[in-house]
């Protein structure tokens, strides 16, 4: 017990503690005995109260009652009945985050854009972290649902809460409140989150994380060595241009590659031509599919 621990430390230095209400002097022989009994009773009462609170929360979860701290929840506030309702101005920020992510923006670029435009987080902070953006993208409450008991208290003394990885039961409530993000858009974002987490591995074992620097990033693969192409600003005898080159020709990858360098304008024209061909022969491609 912390109470007895500190009292004993003071007692070693001959420093008494007087409890006026209980008329206890910690330097007396009987003082520590009485304090031990009283501290044990207080701890048992605290444990009993903690168990009652846990049971109360479990009953609420089972009934599907959702409790959210809306003061730090971007996009929502509460009405007079305590139910979540959309905050129109903040909801536009949430929609922007989802839209930009599906448009190919990284969480870094989304956060930088929000800071540049002077938009505050749900907690009123002008600083946006990538983790804040990622949490918004993963929060099922934005599609109107709620997953209950994501975290739980380890013990009643430390009050420490940790992520619930299946130790405690969880409850999923569908259509609890009005959605800001349609379910199909939310699920597309979840698929994109998974796709970006997948690390691309070249034939020689090199790993490549997600990049959103350009529309063609990680999309052009060398037909000779299997490496990715990288965008390069080229200055050839004073003639500046933007080209795409195989990584094996830019870095030491352990592979000798003879793939040609491709001018970006040529690449754009080829992609545009392919799209036009696809749209022009839409019915034929649909039959093949």
N, C-alpha and C positions, 0 to 999 in steps of 0.2 A: 504494500500500500504506500503510495507516494506521501501521504500525510505523515505516517510513522517514520518513513525514511528521512524526511527533512527535519522532523522533530528530534530524532536521534542524532543527526548531524549537529544541530544546535546544542543538544545536551552535552555532546563531547566537548564543546567549547564553553560549557557552563553557562549557557544562555537559556533562560526559562521562557516558556510560552504560557500565558495565563488565559484560560477560557472562563470568562466571567460568568456567563450564563450557567455553565455546568460546574463552576467552582473547582476547576482542575488546574493544578500546577504541574507542569511536565517534569520538574525536578523531584517531585515526591515519588516515593516508591510505588504508590497505588495509581499515580497519574497515568503511566503508560498502559497499565492494565485496563483502566477505564477507557482510554483512547482507543486501544485495540478493539475492544468490544463495540464501541460506538462507530469506529471506522468500518468494521466488518458489516454492521447493520446497514450503514449508509451505502456500502458497495452492493449489498444484496438488493437494496431498494432500487439502486440505479440499474442493476441487471434486470430486475423485474419490470421496471419501466421501459427499458430498451426492448424486451421481449414483447411487451404489449404494443409498442409502437410498430414493431415488425409485423405482428399479427394483423394490426389494423391496416397496414400498407398492403399486405397480401390479400386481404378481403377486398380492398379497393381495386387492386389489380384484377382479381377474379371477376369483379363486376364490370370491368372495362372502364373504370374511372381514370381519366387522364389528368395528371397534374404537371403543369409546365411553368417554369419561371419565365414569364413573358417579358420581364424587364430587360433581359439580355438575348431575347429571341427575335432575330431580324425577320421582319415580314408580318409579325402577328402582335396583337394586343389582346386584352380580354374585355368582354362586355360586363354588364351589371350582374349577370348570373355566373360569372367566372369562366365562361366558355371562350375558346380561342376564336378571334375574328381577325380578318385580314386588315393590315395597315396598308392602304393603297400606295403610299409613297415608298415605303420600305419594300413592298412586294415587287415593285418595278426593279429594284436593285437585285432581288433574288432571281427574277426572270432574266435579267441581264447576265448574271453569272452563269446560269444554265445555258443560255443562248450562246454566249461566247465560248463556253467549253465545247459545245457541239460544233462550233465553227472552227475548232482546231486550236484555240488559245490554250496555253499551259496555265496552271494555277498561278505561276509566278507573274505572267503577263496580265492575268485578270486582276490580281492583287495590285500590281503597279498601276493599272488603269483606274481602279477605284480610288487609290490614293491620289492620283493625279487630278481626278475630278472632285476631290474634296468630300467624298462620300464616307460616312461614319459606319463603323461596325455595329452589330446589335448592342454591344456594351458601350457605344458612344465613343469608341477609340478611333482616331484618324489613321492609325497604323494598321494595315492589313497584312496578316501573315498567310503564307500558302496553306498552313494547316487550318486556318479559319475558313478559307474558300473550300478546302477539301471536305470539311465537316458539313458545310452547307450543301454540297453536292451529294453527300451520302445520307442526309437526314430525311428519313421517310415521312416526317411530319409535313414536309412541303407538298406531298401528294395527298394529304388528308388522313393518313394513317398514323399509328403510334405504336412503337415497340416499348413495352413497359419493363422496368427493372433491368436497364442496361448496366447499371452498377449496383453494388451492394456494400454494406458496412461490414468490415472484417470482424471487429469486436466493439463492444460498447465502451471500452475504456479509451482506446486510441481514436475512435470515431473515423478511422481511415476507411475510405471508399476505394474499391478497385473495380476494374472492368469485369462484368459477368460473362465468363466463357463457358457457361453451362453448369456452373456450380449451383446456382439458384434458378428456379423456374422463371421463364419469361412469358409475357402475354402480348399478343399482337391484336390491336384494335383497328379494324378497317372502317374507313369513312367516318372518322370521329369528328372532323371539322372540315370547313371549306378548304379546298386545295388551292395552292398558288401555282403549282406545276402539274400539268396533266400526267396521269400515270404512264402513258406511253412515252412521253418525253423523259420522265424520271428513269424509266427502265432503260432507255437508250443511253442515258448518261452513265448508268451503272455498268452497262456493257462496255462503254468507252473507257471507263475507269479500269476495268479488267484488262482491256486491250492494251492500254498504255503501260500497265504494270508488267506485261509480258516483255521479257528481255529478248531481243533478236540476237541470235548467235550465228556468226559467219562460219563457213566451212572450216576455217582454221582455228575456230574456238573463240574468236574475239566477240565480246558482248557489247551491244549497243542499246542504250536507254532511249526513251521516247524523246523526240525533238519536234518542236513546232516552229522552228525558225523560218521554214518555207513550205509552200504547199507540196513540193516534191520531196521533202525530207523523208528519208527512210522508205521511199517508194520505188526508187530506181536501183535495181540490182544488176550487178555485172554478169553478163552471160558467159564470161570466160572463167572467172575465179570465184564468183558467188559473193563478192564483197559489195557493200553499199557504195553508191556514188555520193560525192560531196560537192556542194556548191563552192566555187572558187572565183575570186575576182582576179582576172588574168590581165597582165600587161605584156603584150607580145610586140616588141619593137615599137613601143609607143602607142600601139593600138589597144585600147582598153575594152574589155568585154567580160561578160559573166558566163562561165562555163561549168559543166559538171564532169568530174573526173572520178575514176575508180579509186577507192582508198588505197589499194595496193600500189598505185602509182604516186600517191601522195605521202604515204607512210611506209615504214618497214613492217610488213605483215608476214614476211616469210614466204610470200608467193610472188612469182614474177608474172606480171599481167601485161598484155599488149592491147587492152581495150582502148578504143579511140576516145578522145575528149569530145564532148557534145556541147555545142553552143546552146545557151538557154533559150534563145529565140527559136532555134530549130526544134528544141524539145517542146516548147509551147505550141508551135504550129502542128507538130505531130499529134499531140494530145487533142488539140482542137479539131483536127481532121478526123480523129478516131471518134470523138463525141458526135460530130456531124454525121458520120457514117452510121453510127449506132442509132441516132434519132431518125435518120432517113430510112433505115431498114428495120424499124422497130418491130413490125409484125413478123418479119422473118426471124429475128432474134428471139422473139417470144415463142415461136413455134419450136425453135431449137432447144429452148430452155424447158 
